[in-house]
Amino acid sequence: MASELQDTLKRLIGKSEVLIEKYNVLKAEKEAVDEENAKLKADIDRLKMRVEALEQDCEYLRIARTVSANREELERNRVMLGKLVQDIDKCISQLMD
């Protein structure tokens, strides 16, 4: 009877050790997966920011294309912007006086 109890206890200890080893393996795997998950989330955030920047650049290019459709318009726009810059400079100089 005592030997049966010892055998049962040894089996329980052996099974507990196996369970602990499996737990440690699963814990290490979970930590690795969590780390990879964090890296992937950071990549997603970085890529979202890149997409937003590219969409903004695309929108700017669309606007620029519609603003200056041909050479005459481009030159007219440059002259107009030049005059606006001169007017702004005059205003700034008047404010400084």
Buried (B, 14 or more C-beta within 10 A) or exposed (E): EEEEEEEEEEEEEEEEEEEEEEEEEEEEEEEEEEEEEEEEEEEEEEEEEEEEEEEEEEEEEEEEEEEBEEEEEEEEEEEEEEEEEEEEEEEEEEEEE
